[in-house]
Amino acid sequence: MLTIEAESQKKSMAAGMPHLPMFVKQVRNSNQSEACSLNVACGVAVISESKGTIQSSPQSLDDNKQNHGFRKIVRPCNLFLSSSSGYQSMAENYSLDDFLESAVESAKKAGAIIRSGFYDTKRVEHKGLVDLVTETDKACEELIFDTLKKQYPNHKFIGEETTASFGATELTDEPTWIVDPLDGTTNFVHGFPFVCVSIGLTIGKITAVGVVYNPILDEIFTAVRGSGAFLNGKPIKSSSQTELVGALLATEAGTKRDKLTLDASTNRINSLLFKVRSLRMSGSCALNLCGIACGRLDLFYEIGFGGSWDVAAGALIVTEAGGHVFDPSGADFDLTCQRVAASNAFLKDAFIEALQESS
């Protein structure tokens, strides 16, 4: 069995060549004691587990440039794994560019459905006292899954309205598409224009590609690990605010209405309001994260949101924009836990302290 750990770092490639992301892959075989690691700069790399040999086929920078209609991307490599059973491809020979293009295509198709039904009368169902779902949620998820499954039949899928409804939400090392087809359903029902499609792809339990699309405002946030974050094709970065007192904070009330949860939520907000400039509740976890990424917001936290589909794409977009994503306790962010906090590059420590004092 293969397990893969991945991280990205910036390194120069060669004399006269620009800095590009370099992916460091750690490959282990559970049936063997030896492990090998590979630094890949540009090209196609093949690893042989049994012998630990590495072959690479470099590609020119021009060959790696692709215009996806919304931005030009330079991607460092494709990574393939070779085992005794023959070639295995971590992502069936597809590049991260391919995945990004597929995610954007799927998000825009679903966005067209959301946009067409935004001002119409909705047929609404209740998942809880105040948690809503519409036919549009279901139609969008079906469209996204059908589109992606045709292209990547061997990938795993986690979605809010289908997979999660039946309890199948386990995240594995295999390439997994994590989808919220309509984040901000309550906003959608009320005609409030903060709604979005959120699509994230994890490989080895790490988000590699993230797309968040608001079809009402026609804003699409994109990120590929190690390559920065973009809004409608233009690079974005988190804010430069350095003091809590000048920070704009976002959070959400959640969908639980028991007294214990509401008291904890309102007490935390009351405490934080003494320390920040103001508070916003937009009704979309994914768009709140994107707000951090593009500098509209300085701080965000939410506890008890729906699941990984709310944060898989947005968390990557924040980090690629230079922000921080972490657990509200200050611990490392866990994609599978229903807790998230985010800040710009300067306010993380002060925000964690404020959150701890508000608990």
C-alpha positions in Angstrom: 0.0 0.0 0.0 1.3 3.5 -0.9 1.1 6.4 1.4 2.1 9.8 0.1 3.0 12.9 2.0 3.3 16.2 0.1 4.4 19.7 0.8 5.5 22.6 -1.4 8.3 25.0 -1.1 9.9 27.7 -3.2 13.4 26.9 -4.6 15.3 28.2 -7.5 15.5 25.7 -10.4 18.6 26.6 -12.4 20.7 29.5 -13.3 18.7 32.0 -15.3 15.4 30.4 -14.6 12.6 31.9 -12.4 11.6 30.6 -9.0 8.9 27.9 -9.4 7.1 25.8 -6.8 9.0 22.6 -6.1 6.9 19.7 -4.8 8.6 17.3 -2.3 7.0 13.9 -2.3 7.6 11.3 0.4 6.6 7.8 -0.9 6.4 4.8 1.4 5.5 1.2 0.8 3.9 -0.5 3.8 5.2 -3.8 2.6 8.8 -2.6 2.5 11.0 -0.9 5.1 12.7 1.4 2.7 11.3 4.8 1.6 12.4 7.3 -1.0 11.8 11.0 -1.4 11.9 13.0 -4.6 12.4 16.7 -5.3 10.9 17.6 -8.6 11.4 21.0 -10.2 10.1 20.8 -13.8 9.1 17.8 -15.9 7.7 14.3 -15.4 9.2 12.1 -12.7 8.9 8.3 -12.3 9.8 6.6 -9.0 10.4 2.9 -8.7 9.6 1.8 -5.2 11.4 -1.6 -5.2 14.7 -0.2 -6.4 14.4 3.4 -5.3 15.4 4.7 -8.7 14.3 8.0 -10.1 13.8 9.0 -13.8 12.8 12.4 -14.9 11.9 13.9 -18.2 12.4 17.7 -18.1 10.0 20.0 -19.9 10.6 23.5 -21.0 8.9 26.4 -19.3 7.1 27.2 -22.5 5.7 23.7 -22.7 4.4 24.0 -19.2 2.5 27.3 -19.8 -1.2 26.8 -20.3 -3.9 29.5 -20.8 -7.1 28.4 -19.1 -9.1 31.4 -20.1 -8.7 33.0 -16.7 -5.0 32.9 -16.0 -1.7 31.5 -17.2 -0.2 28.8 -15.0 3.3 27.4 -14.8 3.1 23.9 -13.3 6.2 22.1 -12.1 5.5 18.5 -12.9 3.4 15.4 -13.1 4.3 12.7 -10.5 4.0 9.0 -11.2 4.5 6.0 -8.9 5.8 2.7 -10.1 5.3 -0.5 -8.1 5.8 -4.2 -8.7 2.3 -4.4 -10.2 3.2 -2.0 -12.9 2.7 1.7 -13.3 0.4 3.4 -10.9 -0.4 7.1 -11.5 -1.1 9.2 -8.5 -3.6 11.0 -10.6 -3.8 8.9 -13.8 -1.3 11.0 -15.7 -3.2 14.2 -15.2 -1.5 17.4 -14.1 -2.7 19.8 -11.5 -3.6 22.1 -14.4 -6.0 19.4 -15.7 -7.7 19.1 -12.3 -8.0 22.9 -11.9 -9.5 23.2 -15.4 -12.0 20.5 -14.6 -12.9 22.1 -11.3 -13.5 25.5 -12.9 -15.6 23.9 -15.7 -17.7 22.1 -13.1 -18.1 25.1 -10.9 -19.2 27.3 -13.7 -21.8 24.8 -15.0 -23.2 24.5 -11.5 -23.1 28.3 -11.1 -25.2 28.7 -14.2 -27.9 26.6 -12.5 -27.7 28.7 -9.3 -27.8 31.9 -11.3 -30.9 30.8 -13.3 -32.8 29.9 -10.2 -31.6 32.7 -7.9 -34.6 35.0 -8.4 -37.2 32.2 -8.8 -39.5 30.7 -6.2 -37.6 27.9 -4.4 -38.8 24.5 -3.3 -37.2 24.2 0.2 -36.6 21.2 2.4 -35.4 21.3 6.0 -32.4 19.3 7.2 -32.8 20.8 10.6 -34.6 23.6 12.4 -33.0 26.2 10.3 -30.7 24.2 8.0 -32.1 24.2 4.5 -31.7 22.3 1.2 -33.2 23.1 -2.2 -33.6 21.2 -5.5 -30.8 23.5 -6.8 -28.3 22.1 -4.2 -29.1 18.6 -5.3 -29.1 19.4 -9.1 -25.7 21.2 -8.8 -24.0 18.3 -6.9 -25.3 15.8 -9.4 -24.0 17.9 -12.3 -20.6 18.4 -10.7 -20.2 14.7 -9.8 -21.3 13.5 -13.2 -18.9 15.9 -14.9 -15.9 14.9 -12.8 -16.7 11.2 -12.7 -16.6 11.0 -16.5 -13.1 12.5 -16.5 -11.8 10.8 -13.3 -13.7 7.5 -12.8 -11.2 6.2 -10.3 -11.3 9.2 -7.9 -13.2 9.4 -4.7 -16.1 11.9 -4.1 -17.4 13.6 -0.9 -20.4 15.9 -1.3 -22.7 17.6 1.1 -26.0 16.6 -0.4 -25.4 13.0 -1.4 -22.4 11.3 0.0 -22.5 13.0 3.3 -26.3 12.4 3.7 -25.5 8.7 3.8 -22.6 9.0 6.2 -19.8 8.2 3.7 -17.4 11.0 4.5 -14.1 9.2 5.2 -11.2 11.0 3.7 -8.5 8.6 2.3 -5.1 9.1 0.6 -6.7 8.6 -2.8 -7.5 11.6 -5.0 -10.8 12.9 -3.6 -13.1 15.6 -4.8 -14.8 17.4 -1.9 -17.8 19.4 -3.0 -20.3 21.9 -1.6 -22.6 22.5 -4.5 -24.3 25.5 -3.0 -22.6 27.0 0.1 -25.0 29.6 1.5 -28.3 27.9 0.8 -30.1 30.2 3.3 -28.8 33.2 1.4 -29.9 31.6 -1.9 -33.5 31.1 -0.5 -33.6 34.7 0.6 -32.1 36.2 -2.5 -29.0 37.4 -0.7 -26.1 37.2 -3.2 -23.4 35.5 -1.0 -23.7 32.0 -2.5 -21.0 29.8 -4.1 -19.9 26.5 -5.4 -16.9 25.1 -3.6 -14.8 22.3 -5.1 -11.6 21.0 -3.6 -9.3 18.1 -4.6 -7.3 16.3 -2.0 -4.4 14.0 -2.8 -2.8 12.2 0.2 -5.4 14.0 2.4 -3.9 17.4 1.4 -5.8 19.8 -0.7 -4.0 20.3 -4.0 -6.6 22.3 -6.0 -9.3 24.7 -4.8 -12.1 26.6 -6.6 -14.8 28.8 -5.1 -17.3 30.4 -7.5 -19.9 33.0 -6.7 -22.1 33.0 -9.8 -24.2 36.0 -8.7 -21.2 38.3 -8.4 -19.3 36.4 -11.1 -16.2 36.0 -8.9 -14.1 32.8 -9.1 -11.4 32.2 -6.6 -8.8 29.6 -7.6 -5.6 28.1 -6.1 -3.2 25.3 -6.8 -0.8 24.3 -4.0 2.4 26.1 -4.4 1.2 28.5 -7.1 -0.6 31.3 -5.4 -4.2 32.3 -5.2 -6.3 34.2 -7.8 -9.6 36.1 -8.2 -10.9 36.1 -11.7 -7.4 35.4 -12.9 -5.6 38.2 -10.9 -3.3 37.3 -8.0 -4.7 38.0 -4.5 -3.1 38.3 -1.1 -4.4 38.6 2.4 -4.6 42.0 4.1 -1.8 43.9 5.8 -3.7 44.8 8.9 -1.4 44.4 12.0 -3.7 45.4 14.9 -6.8 43.5 16.2 -8.5 46.8 16.9 -8.5 47.6 13.2 -9.5 44.2 12.0 -12.8 43.1 10.4 -13.9 39.8 11.8 -16.3 37.3 10.2 -18.1 34.4 11.9 -21.4 32.5 11.6 -24.2 31.7 14.0 -24.4 28.1 12.7 -27.6 26.0 12.5 -27.9 24.7 16.1 -30.4 26.5 18.2 -30.0 24.8 21.6 -29.4 27.2 24.5 -25.9 25.8 25.4 -24.6 26.3 21.8 -26.2 29.7 21.4 -24.9 30.9 24.8 -21.3 29.8 23.9 -21.6 31.4 20.5 -22.9 34.8 21.7 -20.6 35.0 24.7 -17.6 34.4 22.3 -18.8 37.1 20.0 -19.4 39.5 22.9 -15.9 39.1 24.0 -14.3 39.5 20.6 -16.3 42.6 19.8 -14.4 44.5 22.4 -11.2 43.7 20.5 -11.9 44.2 16.8 -13.3 46.9 14.6 -16.5 45.2 13.5 -18.2 41.8 12.8 -19.8 40.3 9.7 -21.9 37.2 9.1 -22.1 36.6 5.4 -23.7 33.1 5.6 -21.0 31.2 3.6 -18.0 29.6 5.2 -16.2 29.2 1.8 -16.7 32.9 0.9 -15.6 34.0 4.3 -12.3 32.1 3.7 -12.0 33.7 0.3 -12.6 37.1 2.0 -9.5 36.5 4.1 -7.6 35.5 1.0 -8.4 38.7 -1.0 -8.1 41.1 2.0 -11.7 42.0 2.4 -11.7 40.3 5.8 -8.9 40.1 8.4 -10.1 37.4 10.7 -12.6 34.5 10.5 -13.6 31.6 12.7 -16.5 29.1 12.7 -17.2 26.2 14.9 -19.7 23.4 14.1 -20.1 23.9 10.3 -21.3 21.2 8.1 -18.2 19.4 7.1 -15.0 19.3 5.0 -16.9 20.5 1.9 -17.2 23.9 3.5 -13.5 24.5 3.9 -11.5 22.2 1.5 -11.2 24.7 -1.3 -11.2 27.9 0.8 -8.5 26.9 3.2 -6.1 26.3 0.4 -7.0 29.6 -1.2 -6.2 31.4 2.1 -2.8 29.8 2.5 -1.9 30.4 -1.1 -2.8 34.1 -0.6 -0.3 34.3 2.3 -2.8 33.9 5.1 -3.0 31.4 7.9 -5.6 28.6 8.5 -5.7 26.9 11.9 -7.9 25.5 14.6 -9.6 28.1 16.8 -7.7 26.6 19.8 -4.4 27.4 18.0 -3.7 23.8 17.0 -3.1 22.8 13.4 -6.1 22.9 11.1 -7.8 19.5 10.5 -9.8 19.3 7.4 -12.0 16.6 8.9 -13.0 18.6 12.0 -15.8 21.1 12.0 -13.6 23.9 13.4 -11.7 26.5 11.4 -10.0 29.9 12.0 -8.2 32.1 9.5 -6.2 35.3 9.5 -3.9 37.4 7.5 -0.2 36.9 7.8 0.1 39.3 10.8 -2.7 38.6 13.2 -2.7 34.9 13.9 -1.1 34.9 17.3 -3.2 37.8 18.6 -6.3 36.2 17.2 -5.6 32.9 18.9 -5.1 34.7 22.2 -8.4 36.5 21.8 -10.2 33.3 20.9 -8.8 31.5 23.9 -9.8 34.4 26.2 -13.4 34.3 24.7 -13.9 30.6 25.4 
